[in-house]
Amino acid sequence: MANFIIIESPGPLLLSFPHVGTALPREVEATLTAAGRARHDTDWHLERLYDFVWDLGVGQLRAVWSRYLIDLNRAPDDRELYPGMVSTGLVPTVDFRGQRIVPVGEEPGEEERQRRRALYWEPYHRALRDWIRVRREEWGRVVVMECHSIAPELPRLFAGRLPDFSLGTYDGRSCAPELRDRLAKVLASSGRSHEVDGHFQGGYLTQHYGAPGDGVHVFQLEQALSTYADEEWPYAYRPEKAEQVRPLLRELVSVASEWARGGLARR
């Protein structure tokens, strides 16, 4: 099985979906608890929600393997994303709700963790690095949009209910202020609850690859699952909800694409 799906486009915008994968090797799935096999923390249905990007000429990079095998949006050395905050690691053993994914005493050892990193983590990141290198040479600057979703209520991680949309730019360090402001303006005019660099400032992919000074601009968009699907298992997709937010997503993608294409004129 391939480690990722990449849909090429000649433009300077790529949508990255590191948490849409659900595949697990049989030997790994056999070790998981019921909560682990349910794959609760998957970014459910985002491929369907964003299928309009086919019309916009935007590239996509999608995970195939579940984040319960290895989390593509965590640092390879498993350092904390947000110091002092509860989180899940490179090879998670509990989910966002605190439920065990792997029974106590059966956690993968260091050798297994490094094996998963080499086999499943590195290929996705290599594909992203290659895309950035090629497109930046062509366009002068590129934009990577990290697309995510999350349950709106996770008491273990956050107090209260999360906003519908959270824009993360690593506190303004992962993309140009102009792009951040344009995206924030779209959210502000949407009538939806939202925040900028609040609960989610961007995971490893945003923090590591965002380098505005070098022409690489990365931002994360975290979306509440409740805006397009059921909040409870099995998280059914709700077309009537999705159609209410897809125009906003399309506008955000269009703004990012148009801004990225402006880089060629400024080279």
MIZA-39993 format. One record per residue (C-alpha): residue in three letters; x, y, z; residue number from 1. Coordinates in Angstrom, 1 decimal. Example, Ala and Ser with C-alpha at 12.3 -4.5 7.8 and 13.67 -1.06 7.14 Angstrom:
REC  rest       X       Y       Z   nr
REC   ALA    12.3    -4.5     7.8    1
REC   SER    13.7    -1.1     7.1    2
# end
This chain:
REC  rest       X       Y       Z   nr
REC   MET     0.0     0.0     0.0    1
REC   ALA     1.2     3.5    -0.8    2
REC   ASN     2.2     5.7     2.1    3
REC   PHE     0.4     8.7     0.7    4
REC   ILE    -1.7    10.0    -2.1    5
REC   ILE    -0.4    13.1    -4.0    6
REC   ILE    -2.5    14.9    -6.6    7
REC   GLU    -0.3    17.1    -8.6    8
REC   SER    -1.1    20.5    -9.8    9
REC   PRO     1.2    23.1   -11.4   10
REC   GLY     0.1    25.8    -9.0   11
REC   PRO     1.9    27.1    -5.9   12
REC   LEU    -0.7    26.0    -3.4   13
REC   LEU    -0.8    22.5    -1.8   14
REC   LEU    -3.5    21.2     0.6   15
REC   SER    -2.0    18.8     3.1   16
REC   PHE    -4.2    16.2     4.9   17
REC   PRO    -1.9    14.4     7.4   18
REC   HIS    -4.7    12.9     9.5   19
REC   VAL    -7.3    11.6     7.0   20
REC   GLY    -5.7     8.1     6.8   21
REC   THR    -7.4     5.2     8.4   22
REC   ALA    -5.3     2.2     7.3   23
REC   LEU    -3.4     0.1     9.8   24
REC   PRO    -1.2    -2.9     9.3   25
REC   ARG    -3.0    -6.0    10.6   26
REC   GLU    -0.4    -6.8    13.2   27
REC   VAL    -0.7    -3.2    14.6   28
REC   GLU    -4.5    -3.1    14.6   29
REC   ALA    -4.5    -6.5    16.4   30
REC   THR    -2.7    -4.8    19.4   31
REC   LEU    -5.1    -1.9    19.7   32
REC   THR    -8.0    -1.5    22.2   33
REC   ALA   -11.5    -0.9    21.0   34
REC   ALA   -11.0     2.8    21.2   35
REC   GLY    -7.9     2.5    19.1   36
REC   ARG    -9.7     0.5    16.4   37
REC   ALA   -12.4     3.1    16.3   38
REC   ARG    -9.8     5.7    15.2   39
REC   HIS   -11.7     8.5    16.9   40
REC   ASP    -9.1    11.2    16.2   41
REC   THR    -9.1    10.8    12.4   42
REC   ASP    -9.9    13.9    10.4   43
REC   TRP   -13.1    12.4     9.1   44
REC   HIS   -14.4    13.0     5.6   45
REC   LEU   -12.1    15.9     4.8   46
REC   GLU   -11.4    14.6     1.3   47
REC   ARG   -15.1    14.7     0.6   48
REC   LEU   -15.6    18.1     2.2   49
REC   TYR   -12.8    19.6     0.1   50
REC   ASP   -13.5    17.9    -3.2   51
REC   PHE   -14.3    21.2    -4.8   52
REC   VAL   -10.5    21.9    -5.1   53
REC   TRP   -10.5    19.7    -8.2   54
REC   ASP   -12.0    22.7   -10.0   55
REC   LEU    -9.4    25.2    -8.6   56
REC   GLY    -6.3    23.5    -9.8   57
REC   VAL    -4.9    23.0    -6.3   58
REC   GLY    -2.5    20.2    -5.4   59
REC   GLN    -3.2    17.7    -2.5   60
REC   LEU    -1.1    15.5    -0.3   61
REC   ARG    -3.2    13.0     1.7   62
REC   ALA    -2.2    10.5     4.4   63
REC   VAL    -3.2     6.9     3.9   64
REC   TRP    -2.1     5.4     7.3   65
REC   SER    -3.9     6.2    10.6   66
REC   ARG    -2.3     8.7    13.0   67
REC   TYR    -2.5     5.8    15.5   68
REC   LEU     0.3     4.1    13.6   69
REC   ILE     2.4     7.3    13.6   70
REC   ASP     1.4    10.9    13.7   71
REC   LEU     2.7    12.8    10.7   72
REC   ASN     2.1    16.2    12.4   73
REC   ARG     4.4    15.5    15.3   74
REC   ALA     8.2    16.1    15.5   75
REC   PRO    10.4    13.1    14.6   76
REC   ASP    12.1    13.4    18.0   77
REC   ASP     8.7    13.6    19.7   78
REC   ARG     9.3    16.9    21.4   79
REC   GLU     6.3    18.8    22.7   80
REC   LEU     4.4    21.0    20.2   81
REC   TYR     3.1    23.3    22.9   82
REC   PRO     5.2    23.1    26.1   83
REC   GLY     3.1    22.4    29.1   84
REC   MET    -0.1    21.4    27.2   85
REC   VAL    -1.6    17.9    27.2   86
REC   SER    -1.1    16.3    23.7   87
REC   THR    -0.6    13.0    21.9   88
REC   GLY     2.8    12.0    20.7   89
REC   LEU     4.5    10.7    17.5   90
REC   VAL     3.3     7.2    18.3   91
REC   PRO     0.2     7.7    20.4   92
REC   THR    -0.8     5.4    23.2   93
REC   VAL    -3.9     7.4    24.3   94
REC   ASP    -6.5     9.3    22.3   95
REC   PHE    -7.7    12.9    22.7   96
REC   ARG   -10.2    11.8    25.3   97
REC   GLY    -7.6    10.0    27.4   98
REC   GLN    -8.7     6.5    26.4   99
REC   ARG    -6.0     3.9    25.9  100
REC   ILE    -5.2     3.1    22.3  101
REC   VAL    -2.7     0.5    23.3  102
REC   PRO    -3.1    -1.6    26.4  103
REC   VAL    -0.7    -0.8    29.3  104
REC   GLY     2.5    -2.8    28.8  105
REC   GLU     2.1    -3.3    25.1  106
REC   GLU     3.4     0.1    24.0  107
REC   PRO     5.7     0.1    20.9  108
REC   GLY     9.4     0.0    21.9  109
REC   GLU    12.0     2.4    20.6  110
REC   GLU    13.0     0.1    17.7  111
REC   GLU     9.4    -0.2    16.6  112
REC   ARG     9.0     3.6    16.8  113
REC   GLN    12.0     4.2    14.7  114
REC   ARG    10.8     1.6    12.2  115
REC   ARG     7.5     3.3    11.8  116
REC   ARG     9.2     6.7    11.5  117
REC   ALA    11.3     5.4     8.6  118
REC   LEU     8.5     3.5     6.8  119
REC   TYR     5.5     5.8     7.3  120
REC   TRP     6.5     9.2     8.6  121
REC   GLU     9.5    10.0     6.4  122
REC   PRO     7.8     9.3     3.0  123
REC   TYR     5.1    11.9     3.6  124
REC   HIS     7.6    14.5     4.7  125
REC   ARG     9.9    13.7     1.7  126
REC   ALA     7.0    14.3    -0.7  127
REC   LEU     6.2    17.6     1.0  128
REC   ARG     9.8    18.7     0.9  129
REC   ASP    10.1    17.8    -2.8  130
REC   TRP     6.9    19.6    -3.7  131
REC   ILE     8.0    22.8    -1.9  132
REC   ARG    11.4    22.7    -3.6  133
REC   VAL    10.0    22.3    -7.1  134
REC   ARG     7.2    24.7    -6.8  135
REC   ARG     9.2    27.4    -5.1  136
REC   GLU    11.7    27.3    -8.0  137
REC   GLU     8.9    27.8   -10.4  138
REC   TRP     6.8    30.4    -8.5  139
REC   GLY     9.1    32.2    -6.1  140
REC   ARG     6.9    31.4    -3.2  141
REC   VAL     4.5    28.6    -2.2  142
REC   VAL     1.7    28.1     0.3  143
REC   VAL     0.8    24.9     2.1  144
REC   MET    -2.6    24.8     3.8  145
REC   GLU    -2.7    22.2     6.6  146
REC   CYS    -6.3    20.9     6.7  147
REC   HIS    -7.7    19.4     9.9  148
REC   SER   -10.8    18.7    11.8  149
REC   ILE   -11.5    17.9    15.5  150
REC   ALA   -14.3    17.1    17.9  151
REC   PRO   -15.7    20.4    19.2  152
REC   GLU   -15.6    19.3    22.9  153
REC   LEU   -12.5    17.6    24.3  154
REC   PRO   -12.4    18.3    28.1  155
REC   ARG    -9.1    16.6    28.5  156
REC   LEU    -7.4    19.1    26.1  157
REC   PHE    -9.6    22.2    26.2  158
REC   ALA   -12.1    23.9    28.5  159
REC   GLY   -15.5    24.6    26.9  160
REC   ARG   -16.4    24.3    23.2  161
REC   LEU   -14.0    25.0    20.4  162
REC   PRO   -14.9    27.6    17.7  163
REC   ASP   -16.0    26.4    14.3  164
REC   PHE   -12.7    27.5    12.7  165
REC   SER    -9.3    28.0    14.0  166
REC   LEU    -6.5    29.6    11.9  167
REC   GLY    -3.0    28.8    13.0  168
REC   THR     0.1    30.5    11.8  169
REC   TYR     2.6    29.7    14.6  170
REC   ASP     1.8    33.1    16.2  171
REC   GLY     2.5    34.8    12.8  172
REC   ARG     5.8    33.0    12.2  173
REC   SER     4.8    30.4     9.6  174
REC   CYS     3.4    32.7     6.9  175
REC   ALA     3.4    36.3     5.8  176
REC   PRO     1.3    38.8     7.8  177
REC   GLU    -0.5    39.8     4.6  178
REC   LEU    -1.7    36.3     4.0  179
REC   ARG    -2.6    35.8     7.6  180
REC   ASP    -4.7    39.0     7.6  181
REC   ARG    -6.5    38.1     4.4  182
REC   LEU    -7.5    34.7     5.7  183
REC   ALA    -8.5    36.2     9.0  184
REC   LYS   -10.7    38.7     7.2  185
REC   VAL   -12.5    35.9     5.3  186
REC   LEU   -13.2    34.2     8.6  187
REC   ALA   -14.4    37.4    10.3  188
REC   SER   -16.9    38.0     7.6  189
REC   SER   -18.3    34.5     7.6  190
REC   GLY   -20.5    34.8    10.7  191
REC   ARG   -18.9    31.6    12.1  192
REC   SER   -17.2    31.4    15.4  193
REC   HIS   -13.5    31.5    14.8  194
REC   GLU   -10.1    32.4    16.2  195
REC   VAL    -6.6    33.2    15.0  196
REC   ASP    -3.6    31.6    16.7  197
REC   GLY    -5.7    30.6    19.7  198
REC   HIS    -6.1    26.9    20.6  199
REC   PHE    -4.3    25.8    17.5  200
REC   GLN    -1.2    27.7    16.3  201
REC   GLY    -0.2    24.9    14.0  202
REC   GLY     1.4    21.5    14.5  203
REC   TYR     4.8    20.3    13.5  204
REC   LEU     4.1    20.6     9.8  205
REC   THR     3.2    24.3    10.2  206
REC   GLN     6.0    25.1    12.7  207
REC   HIS     8.7    23.3    10.8  208
REC   TYR     8.0    24.0     7.2  209
REC   GLY     6.8    27.6     7.4  210
REC   ALA     9.6    29.9     6.4  211
REC   PRO     8.2    33.1     5.1  212
REC   GLY    11.7    34.6     4.6  213
REC   ASP    12.5    31.8     2.2  214
REC   GLY     9.2    32.0     0.3  215
REC   VAL     7.4    29.1     2.1  216
REC   HIS     4.2    30.0     3.8  217
REC   VAL     2.3    27.5     5.8  218
REC   PHE    -0.9    27.8     7.8  219
REC   GLN    -3.3    25.4     9.6  220
REC   LEU    -7.0    25.4     9.4  221
REC   GLU    -8.7    23.4    12.2  222
REC   GLN   -12.4    22.9    11.7  223
REC   ALA   -14.9    21.6    14.2  224
REC   LEU   -16.3    18.3    13.1  225
REC   SER   -19.8    19.4    14.1  226
REC   THR   -19.8    21.9    11.1  227
REC   TYR   -20.1    19.1     8.6  228
REC   ALA   -20.6    15.7    10.4  229
REC   ASP   -22.0    14.1    13.5  230
REC   GLU   -20.0    14.7    16.7  231
REC   GLU   -20.5    11.1    17.9  232
REC   TRP   -19.3     7.8    16.5  233
REC   PRO   -19.5     6.8    13.7  234
REC   TYR   -19.2    10.5    12.7  235
REC   ALA   -21.5    10.4     9.7  236
REC   TYR   -21.0    13.0     7.1  237
REC   ARG   -23.9    15.4     6.9  238
REC   PRO   -24.3    17.0     3.4  239
REC   GLU   -26.8    19.6     4.6  240
REC   LYS   -24.2    20.9     7.1  241
REC   ALA   -21.3    20.6     4.7  242
REC   GLU   -22.9    22.7     2.1  243
REC   GLN   -23.2    25.5     4.5  244
REC   VAL   -19.5    25.7     5.1  245
REC   ARG   -18.0    24.6     1.7  246
REC   PRO   -18.4    28.2     0.2  247
REC   LEU   -16.3    29.5     3.1  248
REC   LEU   -13.6    26.8     2.6  249
REC   ARG   -13.6    27.5    -1.1  250
REC   GLU   -13.1    31.2    -0.4  251
REC   LEU   -10.2    30.5     1.9  252
REC   VAL    -8.5    28.2    -0.6  253
REC   SER    -9.1    30.7    -3.4  254
REC   VAL    -7.5    33.6    -1.4  255
REC   ALA    -4.5    31.4    -0.5  256
REC   SER    -4.1    30.4    -4.1  257
REC   GLU    -4.4    33.9    -5.5  258
REC   TRP    -1.9    35.2    -3.0  259
REC   ALA     0.6    32.5    -3.7  260
REC   ARG     0.4    33.1    -7.4  261
REC   GLY     1.3    36.7    -6.8  262
REC   GLY     4.8    35.6    -5.8  263
REC   LEU     5.8    35.1    -9.5  264
REC   ALA     5.2    38.8   -10.2  265
REC   ARG     7.4    39.8    -7.2  266
REC   ARG    10.4    37.6    -8.0  267
# end
